[in-house]
Structures are given as C-alpha cells and as structure tokens.
C-alpha cells in the first residue's frame, strides 16, 4: 500500500512538472510572437511644407489648417510610433523670388526667409516636440531667387542629401507623404520620389493634405496610375 501511495505521488509530481513545462513553453511562444509583432518597420514620413503662409498666411489653402490639425492630433495619438524618420520640408524664399507676382511669377510673396510665414505651423511643431520623437529633420527648398522648386528633390543640396538617405544610407520599408499643397508641392514630391523609390512602397496620407484647387486631380491620377496607396491617420 505504501509503495502504491509513493508511486501515485511520483506520477502526480511528473504530471505537474510536465504541465508546468508546457505552460512555460506556451508562455515563451506567446512572448516570442509578441516580440515579433513589436518589431518596428523602418518607415519614413515626409511632411511637405506645413508652413504658416500655406495655412493662415498669404497663400493659405482652404483646408490647410484642418489637414495640419488632423496630423497634429494623430501625432498626439502616437502615430509617430510607426516611423523611424521624419522629414519636414519648407519653402525658404528670398524676397526677390521668381514665383512672386512682382517678379513675374503667379503667387503672392510667401514663406520668405526670416518671416513668421516661413515657420512651421505651431500646433504641429508642438505635437512633434511633445512626442519626443528624436529623428526628425528640416529640409529647405526654393532658396534661389531664379529657380522654382516645388519638390524637395528639386533643390540641389536638400535633394542630394535626401536621395542619398533613401537610396544609400537606409533601407526603408516604406515612405509616406502628406502636407501642403496637394496639387503643387505634394504632387511634385511624390512624382520625384517615384524616380528613386518603388511606387508600390509609397503611400499618401489623404486626410493630412490640402490643395490650392480642390478640383485638381493630378495627385489622385498619379496614385491610381502607379498603384500608390492612400491611407488615413
């Protein structure tokens, strides 16, 4: 009887140990799966010209404030956790820039160097700074009096740096684009980006863009023709 009791106890202990082993193994598998899910993609977000003059100033777009407030709210909600790089582009025009009406261009003076109009929209900057996202960079364009540059890639200095970052220094899983204006600088940025990066890995954040002309379809057509995905924040 005593031997039977001891044998039974050994069997129970073995079952408990086996159960614990299975439980630990299951927990380990769950942790491994969670770790794999938490692996961060190497994605870049390009925010095109989120500047005061395109939002509240001399060349304000009708939905510019709405679009940039939407972006700021998304950042406050943690959307930057999806990214490893942020690029903020800015027009940085001299006072005699060729795009200005008085110099033969078609636009009123805007984003002039050293003015408040050139600065990034304050609520957006506040959201980025509060997020403590560390890897964000300003890049300027349109800084030569006699040259119009709708896309950051059209600026010799900034374009070369960004192109090298994308094609040589980093292996990005995807690049997303938003900002102002849909029918000018956002369109040109996406088009130029396609020349150095696969269109299928480019996305446009469609609720964080604003157009000069809401009826313009250039960007939508470009996206459709090249399989560029539209996403929302």
ChimeraX commands (.cxc) that place a marker at each C-alpha (Angstrom):
marker #1 position 0.00,0.00,0.00 radius 0.5
marker #1 position 2.82,2.36,0.91 radius 0.5
marker #1 position 4.56,1.58,-2.38 radius 0.5
marker #1 position 1.34,2.26,-4.29 radius 0.5
marker #1 position 0.95,5.62,-2.49 radius 0.5
marker #1 position 4.53,6.63,-3.26 radius 0.5
marker #1 position 4.10,5.58,-6.90 radius 0.5
marker #1 position 0.96,7.65,-7.20 radius 0.5
marker #1 position 2.70,10.70,-5.72 radius 0.5
marker #1 position 5.58,10.34,-8.20 radius 0.5
marker #1 position 3.08,10.16,-11.09 radius 0.5
marker #1 position 1.24,13.30,-9.89 radius 0.5
marker #1 position 4.55,15.16,-9.49 radius 0.5
marker #1 position 5.59,14.14,-13.01 radius 0.5
marker #1 position 2.27,15.38,-14.43 radius 0.5
marker #1 position 2.65,18.70,-12.58 radius 0.5
marker #1 position 6.19,19.16,-13.88 radius 0.5
marker #1 position 5.07,18.30,-17.40 radius 0.5
marker #1 position 2.15,20.73,-17.11 radius 0.5
marker #1 position 4.43,23.49,-15.88 radius 0.5
marker #1 position 6.81,22.78,-18.72 radius 0.5
marker #1 position 4.00,23.04,-21.27 radius 0.5
marker #1 position 2.73,26.22,-19.63 radius 0.5
marker #1 position 6.20,27.79,-19.65 radius 0.5
marker #1 position 6.68,26.73,-23.25 radius 0.5
marker #1 position 3.33,28.24,-24.21 radius 0.5
marker #1 position 4.16,31.49,-22.41 radius 0.5
marker #1 position 7.52,31.60,-24.17 radius 0.5
marker #1 position 5.85,31.13,-27.55 radius 0.5
marker #1 position 3.40,33.96,-26.80 radius 0.5
marker #1 position 6.26,36.26,-25.78 radius 0.5
marker #1 position 8.19,35.39,-28.93 radius 0.5
marker #1 position 5.13,36.11,-31.04 radius 0.5
marker #1 position 4.58,39.44,-29.28 radius 0.5
marker #1 position 8.23,40.36,-29.78 radius 0.5
marker #1 position 7.92,39.63,-33.49 radius 0.5
marker #1 position 4.78,41.79,-33.70 radius 0.5
marker #1 position 6.56,44.65,-31.94 radius 0.5
marker #1 position 9.42,44.74,-34.49 radius 0.5
marker #1 position 9.25,48.25,-35.90 radius 0.5
marker #1 position 9.27,48.84,-39.62 radius 0.5
marker #1 position 11.83,51.28,-40.95 radius 0.5
marker #1 position 9.42,53.84,-42.41 radius 0.5
marker #1 position 9.88,57.50,-43.34 radius 0.5
marker #1 position 7.23,60.22,-43.15 radius 0.5
marker #1 position 7.71,63.27,-45.39 radius 0.5
marker #1 position 5.65,66.28,-44.27 radius 0.5
marker #1 position 5.60,68.74,-47.17 radius 0.5
marker #1 position 5.64,72.48,-46.39 radius 0.5
marker #1 position 3.43,72.63,-43.24 radius 0.5
marker #1 position 4.11,76.39,-43.07 radius 0.5
marker #1 position 2.08,79.30,-41.76 radius 0.5
marker #1 position 1.74,81.05,-45.11 radius 0.5
marker #1 position 0.05,77.95,-46.57 radius 0.5
marker #1 position -2.27,77.65,-43.56 radius 0.5
marker #1 position -3.16,81.12,-42.27 radius 0.5
marker #1 position -0.98,83.46,-44.34 radius 0.5
marker #1 position -0.61,84.96,-47.80 radius 0.5
marker #1 position -1.12,81.70,-49.71 radius 0.5
marker #1 position -3.45,79.89,-47.31 radius 0.5
marker #1 position -5.22,76.79,-48.59 radius 0.5
marker #1 position -8.88,76.37,-47.68 radius 0.5
marker #1 position -8.30,73.12,-45.77 radius 0.5
marker #1 position -4.70,73.64,-44.71 radius 0.5
marker #1 position -5.46,74.21,-41.03 radius 0.5
marker #1 position -7.86,71.27,-40.92 radius 0.5
marker #1 position -5.28,68.95,-42.51 radius 0.5
marker #1 position -2.41,70.00,-40.25 radius 0.5
marker #1 position -4.60,69.90,-37.12 radius 0.5
marker #1 position -5.52,66.35,-38.14 radius 0.5
marker #1 position -1.84,65.49,-38.46 radius 0.5
marker #1 position -1.03,67.09,-35.10 radius 0.5
marker #1 position -3.83,65.13,-33.44 radius 0.5
marker #1 position -2.56,61.88,-34.99 radius 0.5
marker #1 position 0.92,62.61,-33.66 radius 0.5
marker #1 position -0.50,63.27,-30.20 radius 0.5
marker #1 position -2.21,59.89,-30.53 radius 0.5
marker #1 position 1.10,58.14,-31.18 radius 0.5
marker #1 position 1.17,57.77,-34.96 radius 0.5
marker #1 position 4.91,58.51,-34.99 radius 0.5
marker #1 position 5.48,55.12,-33.36 radius 0.5
marker #1 position 5.13,53.77,-36.90 radius 0.5
marker #1 position 8.12,55.75,-38.17 radius 0.5
marker #1 position 11.88,55.89,-37.77 radius 0.5
marker #1 position 12.45,59.08,-39.79 radius 0.5
marker #1 position 10.51,62.34,-40.29 radius 0.5
marker #1 position 11.42,64.88,-42.94 radius 0.5
marker #1 position 9.81,68.34,-42.78 radius 0.5
marker #1 position 10.25,70.34,-45.97 radius 0.5
marker #1 position 9.99,74.13,-46.12 radius 0.5
marker #1 position 9.94,76.80,-48.77 radius 0.5
marker #1 position 12.66,79.32,-47.90 radius 0.5
marker #1 position 12.27,82.06,-50.48 radius 0.5
marker #1 position 14.39,85.20,-50.80 radius 0.5
marker #1 position 12.43,88.45,-51.08 radius 0.5
marker #1 position 13.03,88.61,-54.85 radius 0.5
marker #1 position 11.94,85.06,-55.63 radius 0.5
marker #1 position 10.82,84.40,-59.21 radius 0.5
marker #1 position 7.49,82.87,-58.13 radius 0.5
marker #1 position 6.24,86.17,-56.68 radius 0.5
marker #1 position 3.85,88.26,-58.76 radius 0.5
marker #1 position 6.01,91.38,-58.61 radius 0.5
marker #1 position 8.90,89.37,-60.04 radius 0.5
marker #1 position 6.91,87.89,-62.91 radius 0.5
marker #1 position 5.55,84.85,-61.06 radius 0.5
marker #1 position 1.98,83.82,-60.24 radius 0.5
marker #1 position 1.99,83.70,-56.44 radius 0.5
marker #1 position 1.88,86.39,-53.77 radius 0.5
marker #1 position 5.04,86.65,-51.63 radius 0.5
marker #1 position 5.11,83.67,-49.27 radius 0.5
marker #1 position 7.47,81.75,-46.99 radius 0.5
marker #1 position 10.08,84.50,-47.15 radius 0.5
marker #1 position 13.26,83.71,-45.26 radius 0.5
marker #1 position 13.22,85.02,-41.69 radius 0.5
marker #1 position 9.47,85.69,-41.58 radius 0.5
marker #1 position 6.75,84.10,-39.49 radius 0.5
marker #1 position 5.11,82.89,-42.68 radius 0.5
marker #1 position 8.02,80.56,-43.35 radius 0.5
marker #1 position 7.78,78.91,-39.92 radius 0.5
marker #1 position 6.20,75.50,-39.37 radius 0.5
marker #1 position 2.60,75.58,-38.10 radius 0.5
marker #1 position 2.88,75.89,-34.30 radius 0.5
marker #1 position 0.35,73.19,-33.25 radius 0.5
marker #1 position 2.14,70.68,-35.44 radius 0.5
marker #1 position 5.55,71.59,-34.04 radius 0.5
marker #1 position 4.18,71.40,-30.51 radius 0.5
marker #1 position 2.84,67.89,-31.15 radius 0.5
marker #1 position 6.13,66.68,-32.64 radius 0.5
marker #1 position 8.19,68.13,-29.80 radius 0.5
marker #1 position 5.84,66.68,-27.17 radius 0.5
marker #1 position 6.13,63.24,-28.78 radius 0.5
marker #1 position 9.88,63.31,-28.06 radius 0.5
marker #1 position 10.47,61.75,-31.47 radius 0.5
marker #1 position 14.19,62.17,-31.97 radius 0.5
marker #1 position 14.90,61.58,-35.66 radius 0.5
marker #1 position 13.22,64.46,-37.48 radius 0.5
marker #1 position 14.90,66.85,-39.88 radius 0.5
marker #1 position 14.16,70.19,-41.57 radius 0.5
marker #1 position 14.98,70.47,-45.27 radius 0.5
marker #1 position 14.59,73.70,-47.27 radius 0.5
marker #1 position 13.95,74.43,-50.93 radius 0.5
marker #1 position 13.24,77.41,-53.16 radius 0.5
marker #1 position 16.13,79.34,-51.68 radius 0.5
marker #1 position 17.46,80.62,-55.02 radius 0.5
marker #1 position 15.84,83.76,-56.46 radius 0.5
marker #1 position 15.68,82.50,-60.05 radius 0.5
marker #1 position 14.51,78.93,-59.50 radius 0.5
marker #1 position 11.12,77.48,-58.56 radius 0.5
marker #1 position 11.30,74.24,-56.55 radius 0.5
marker #1 position 8.00,72.59,-55.74 radius 0.5
marker #1 position 9.67,69.35,-54.63 radius 0.5
marker #1 position 12.46,68.98,-52.08 radius 0.5
marker #1 position 14.20,66.72,-54.62 radius 0.5
marker #1 position 14.49,69.70,-56.99 radius 0.5
marker #1 position 16.80,71.53,-54.57 radius 0.5
marker #1 position 20.44,70.71,-55.24 radius 0.5
marker #1 position 21.56,70.49,-51.62 radius 0.5
marker #1 position 18.50,69.10,-49.87 radius 0.5
marker #1 position 17.60,66.85,-52.77 radius 0.5
marker #1 position 21.00,65.21,-52.84 radius 0.5
marker #1 position 21.00,64.59,-49.09 radius 0.5
marker #1 position 17.52,63.10,-49.05 radius 0.5
marker #1 position 18.16,60.99,-52.13 radius 0.5
marker #1 position 21.30,59.52,-50.57 radius 0.5
marker #1 position 19.46,58.84,-47.31 radius 0.5
marker #1 position 16.77,56.93,-49.17 radius 0.5
marker #1 position 18.90,55.09,-51.73 radius 0.5
marker #1 position 22.21,54.54,-49.94 radius 0.5
marker #1 position 22.14,55.03,-46.17 radius 0.5
marker #1 position 18.83,53.43,-45.18 radius 0.5
marker #1 position 16.72,50.53,-46.36 radius 0.5
marker #1 position 13.21,51.86,-45.88 radius 0.5
marker #1 position 10.23,49.53,-45.74 radius 0.5
marker #1 position 8.02,52.35,-46.98 radius 0.5
marker #1 position 7.72,56.12,-47.31 radius 0.5
marker #1 position 4.55,58.08,-46.56 radius 0.5
marker #1 position 3.86,61.62,-47.75 radius 0.5
marker #1 position 1.48,64.33,-46.52 radius 0.5
marker #1 position 1.36,68.13,-46.34 radius 0.5
marker #1 position 0.57,71.16,-48.50 radius 0.5
marker #1 position -0.30,71.75,-51.27 radius 0.5
marker #1 position -1.79,68.62,-52.81 radius 0.5
marker #1 position -1.76,69.99,-56.36 radius 0.5
marker #1 position 1.71,71.54,-56.24 radius 0.5
marker #1 position 4.40,70.55,-53.76 radius 0.5
marker #1 position 2.87,67.27,-52.54 radius 0.5
marker #1 position 2.25,66.15,-56.13 radius 0.5
marker #1 position 5.76,67.09,-57.26 radius 0.5
marker #1 position 7.33,65.45,-54.20 radius 0.5
marker #1 position 5.55,62.15,-54.82 radius 0.5
marker #1 position 6.39,62.25,-58.53 radius 0.5
marker #1 position 10.08,62.89,-57.85 radius 0.5
marker #1 position 10.16,60.28,-55.10 radius 0.5
marker #1 position 8.92,57.69,-57.60 radius 0.5
marker #1 position 12.05,58.29,-59.67 radius 0.5
marker #1 position 14.26,56.89,-56.89 radius 0.5
marker #1 position 11.93,54.67,-54.87 radius 0.5
marker #1 position 9.33,51.98,-55.76 radius 0.5
marker #1 position 5.85,53.43,-56.17 radius 0.5
marker #1 position 4.32,50.36,-54.54 radius 0.5
marker #1 position 6.10,51.30,-51.29 radius 0.5
marker #1 position 4.88,54.91,-51.31 radius 0.5
marker #1 position 1.69,55.94,-49.54 radius 0.5
marker #1 position -0.13,59.29,-49.33 radius 0.5
marker #1 position -1.87,60.29,-46.09 radius 0.5
marker #1 position -5.06,61.56,-47.71 radius 0.5
marker #1 position -6.64,63.21,-44.67 radius 0.5
marker #1 position -3.47,65.21,-43.98 radius 0.5
marker #1 position -3.15,67.05,-47.30 radius 0.5
marker #1 position -4.71,70.28,-48.55 radius 0.5
marker #1 position -4.98,71.68,-52.08 radius 0.5
marker #1 position -4.97,75.12,-53.63 radius 0.5
marker #1 position -7.64,73.81,-56.02 radius 0.5
marker #1 position -9.78,71.03,-54.57 radius 0.5
marker #1 position -10.92,70.09,-58.09 radius 0.5
marker #1 position -7.38,69.31,-59.23 radius 0.5
marker #1 position -6.87,65.57,-59.75 radius 0.5
marker #1 position -3.15,65.39,-60.61 radius 0.5
marker #1 position -2.14,63.63,-57.42 radius 0.5
marker #1 position -5.12,61.26,-57.42 radius 0.5
marker #1 position -4.42,60.35,-61.04 radius 0.5
marker #1 position -0.72,59.77,-60.31 radius 0.5
marker #1 position -1.60,57.49,-57.40 radius 0.5
marker #1 position -4.09,55.48,-59.43 radius 0.5
marker #1 position -1.77,55.09,-62.42 radius 0.5
marker #1 position 1.15,53.91,-60.30 radius 0.5
marker #1 position -0.56,51.84,-57.61 radius 0.5
marker #1 position 0.24,54.28,-54.79 radius 0.5
marker #1 position -1.86,53.56,-51.72 radius 0.5
marker #1 position -3.87,56.20,-49.90 radius 0.5
marker #1 position -4.04,55.90,-46.10 radius 0.5
marker #1 position -5.53,57.97,-43.29 radius 0.5
marker #1 position -4.32,58.83,-39.81 radius 0.5
marker link #1:1,2 radius 0.2
marker link #1:2,3 radius 0.2
marker link #1:3,4 radius 0.2
marker link #1:4,5 radius 0.2
marker link #1:5,6 radius 0.2
marker link #1:6,7 radius 0.2
marker link #1:7,8 radius 0.2
marker link #1:8,9 radius 0.2
marker link #1:9,10 radius 0.2
marker link #1:10,11 radius 0.2
marker link #1:11,12 radius 0.2
marker link #1:12,13 radius 0.2
marker link #1:13,14 radius 0.2
marker link #1:14,15 radius 0.2
marker link #1:15,16 radius 0.2
marker link #1:16,17 radius 0.2
marker link #1:17,18 radius 0.2
marker link #1:18,19 radius 0.2
marker link #1:19,20 radius 0.2
marker link #1:20,21 radius 0.2
marker link #1:21,22 radius 0.2
marker link #1:22,23 radius 0.2
marker link #1:23,24 radius 0.2
marker link #1:24,25 radius 0.2
marker link #1:25,26 radius 0.2
marker link #1:26,27 radius 0.2
marker link #1:27,28 radius 0.2
marker link #1:28,29 radius 0.2
marker link #1:29,30 radius 0.2
marker link #1:30,31 radius 0.2
marker link #1:31,32 radius 0.2
marker link #1:32,33 radius 0.2
marker link #1:33,34 radius 0.2
marker link #1:34,35 radius 0.2
marker link #1:35,36 radius 0.2
marker link #1:36,37 radius 0.2
marker link #1:37,38 radius 0.2
marker link #1:38,39 radius 0.2
marker link #1:39,40 radius 0.2
marker link #1:40,41 radius 0.2
marker link #1:41,42 radius 0.2
marker link #1:42,43 radius 0.2
marker link #1:43,44 radius 0.2
marker link #1:44,45 radius 0.2
marker link #1:45,46 radius 0.2
marker link #1:46,47 radius 0.2
marker link #1:47,48 radius 0.2
marker link #1:48,49 radius 0.2
marker link #1:49,50 radius 0.2
marker link #1:50,51 radius 0.2
marker link #1:51,52 radius 0.2
marker link #1:52,53 radius 0.2
marker link #1:53,54 radius 0.2
marker link #1:54,55 radius 0.2
marker link #1:55,56 radius 0.2
marker link #1:56,57 radius 0.2
marker link #1:57,58 radius 0.2
marker link #1:58,59 radius 0.2
marker link #1:59,60 radius 0.2
marker link #1:60,61 radius 0.2
marker link #1:61,62 radius 0.2
marker link #1:62,63 radius 0.2
marker link #1:63,64 radius 0.2
marker link #1:64,65 radius 0.2
marker link #1:65,66 radius 0.2
marker link #1:66,67 radius 0.2
marker link #1:67,68 radius 0.2
marker link #1:68,69 radius 0.2
marker link #1:69,70 radius 0.2
marker link #1:70,71 radius 0.2
marker link #1:71,72 radius 0.2
marker link #1:72,73 radius 0.2
marker link #1:73,74 radius 0.2
marker link #1:74,75 radius 0.2
marker link #1:75,76 radius 0.2
marker link #1:76,77 radius 0.2
marker link #1:77,78 radius 0.2
marker link #1:78,79 radius 0.2
marker link #1:79,80 radius 0.2
marker link #1:80,81 radius 0.2
marker link #1:81,82 radius 0.2
marker link #1:82,83 radius 0.2
marker link #1:83,84 radius 0.2
marker link #1:84,85 radius 0.2
marker link #1:85,86 radius 0.2
marker link #1:86,87 radius 0.2
marker link #1:87,88 radius 0.2
marker link #1:88,89 radius 0.2
marker link #1:89,90 radius 0.2
marker link #1:90,91 radius 0.2
marker link #1:91,92 radius 0.2
marker link #1:92,93 radius 0.2
marker link #1:93,94 radius 0.2
marker link #1:94,95 radius 0.2
marker link #1:95,96 radius 0.2
marker link #1:96,97 radius 0.2
marker link #1:97,98 radius 0.2
marker link #1:98,99 radius 0.2
marker link #1:99,100 radius 0.2
marker link #1:100,101 radius 0.2
marker link #1:101,102 radius 0.2
marker link #1:102,103 radius 0.2
marker link #1:103,104 radius 0.2
marker link #1:104,105 radius 0.2
marker link #1:105,106 radius 0.2
marker link #1:106,107 radius 0.2
marker link #1:107,108 radius 0.2
marker link #1:108,109 radius 0.2
marker link #1:109,110 radius 0.2
marker link #1:110,111 radius 0.2
marker link #1:111,112 radius 0.2
marker link #1:112,113 radius 0.2
marker link #1:113,114 radius 0.2
marker link #1:114,115 radius 0.2
marker link #1:115,116 radius 0.2
marker link #1:116,117 radius 0.2
marker link #1:117,118 radius 0.2
marker link #1:118,119 radius 0.2
marker link #1:119,120 radius 0.2
marker link #1:120,121 radius 0.2
marker link #1:121,122 radius 0.2
marker link #1:122,123 radius 0.2
marker link #1:123,124 radius 0.2
marker link #1:124,125 radius 0.2
marker link #1:125,126 radius 0.2
marker link #1:126,127 radius 0.2
marker link #1:127,128 radius 0.2
marker link #1:128,129 radius 0.2
marker link #1:129,130 radius 0.2
marker link #1:130,131 radius 0.2
marker link #1:131,132 radius 0.2
marker link #1:132,133 radius 0.2
marker link #1:133,134 radius 0.2
marker link #1:134,135 radius 0.2
marker link #1:135,136 radius 0.2
marker link #1:136,137 radius 0.2
marker link #1:137,138 radius 0.2
marker link #1:138,139 radius 0.2
marker link #1:139,140 radius 0.2
marker link #1:140,141 radius 0.2
marker link #1:141,142 radius 0.2
marker link #1:142,143 radius 0.2
marker link #1:143,144 radius 0.2
marker link #1:144,145 radius 0.2
marker link #1:145,146 radius 0.2
marker link #1:146,147 radius 0.2
marker link #1:147,148 radius 0.2
marker link #1:148,149 radius 0.2
marker link #1:149,150 radius 0.2
marker link #1:150,151 radius 0.2
marker link #1:151,152 radius 0.2
marker link #1:152,153 radius 0.2
marker link #1:153,154 radius 0.2
marker link #1:154,155 radius 0.2
marker link #1:155,156 radius 0.2
marker link #1:156,157 radius 0.2
marker link #1:157,158 radius 0.2
marker link #1:158,159 radius 0.2
marker link #1:159,160 radius 0.2
marker link #1:160,161 radius 0.2
marker link #1:161,162 radius 0.2
marker link #1:162,163 radius 0.2
marker link #1:163,164 radius 0.2
marker link #1:164,165 radius 0.2
marker link #1:165,166 radius 0.2
marker link #1:166,167 radius 0.2
marker link #1:167,168 radius 0.2
marker link #1:168,169 radius 0.2
marker link #1:169,170 radius 0.2
marker link #1:170,171 radius 0.2
marker link #1:171,172 radius 0.2
marker link #1:172,173 radius 0.2
marker link #1:173,174 radius 0.2
marker link #1:174,175 radius 0.2
marker link #1:175,176 radius 0.2
marker link #1:176,177 radius 0.2
marker link #1:177,178 radius 0.2
marker link #1:178,179 radius 0.2
marker link #1:179,180 radius 0.2
marker link #1:180,181 radius 0.2
marker link #1:181,182 radius 0.2
marker link #1:182,183 radius 0.2
marker link #1:183,184 radius 0.2
marker link #1:184,185 radius 0.2
marker link #1:185,186 radius 0.2
marker link #1:186,187 radius 0.2
marker link #1:187,188 radius 0.2
marker link #1:188,189 radius 0.2
marker link #1:189,190 radius 0.2
marker link #1:190,191 radius 0.2
marker link #1:191,192 radius 0.2
marker link #1:192,193 radius 0.2
marker link #1:193,194 radius 0.2
marker link #1:194,195 radius 0.2
marker link #1:195,196 radius 0.2
marker link #1:196,197 radius 0.2
marker link #1:197,198 radius 0.2
marker link #1:198,199 radius 0.2
marker link #1:199,200 radius 0.2
marker link #1:200,201 radius 0.2
marker link #1:201,202 radius 0.2
marker link #1:202,203 radius 0.2
marker link #1:203,204 radius 0.2
marker link #1:204,205 radius 0.2
marker link #1:205,206 radius 0.2
marker link #1:206,207 radius 0.2
marker link #1:207,208 radius 0.2
marker link #1:208,209 radius 0.2
marker link #1:209,210 radius 0.2
marker link #1:210,211 radius 0.2
marker link #1:211,212 radius 0.2
marker link #1:212,213 radius 0.2
marker link #1:213,214 radius 0.2
marker link #1:214,215 radius 0.2
marker link #1:215,216 radius 0.2
marker link #1:216,217 radius 0.2
marker link #1:217,218 radius 0.2
marker link #1:218,219 radius 0.2
marker link #1:219,220 radius 0.2
marker link #1:220,221 radius 0.2
marker link #1:221,222 radius 0.2
marker link #1:222,223 radius 0.2
marker link #1:223,224 radius 0.2
marker link #1:224,225 radius 0.2
marker link #1:225,226 radius 0.2
marker link #1:226,227 radius 0.2
marker link #1:227,228 radius 0.2
marker link #1:228,229 radius 0.2
marker link #1:229,230 radius 0.2
marker link #1:230,231 radius 0.2
marker link #1:231,232 radius 0.2
marker link #1:232,233 radius 0.2
view
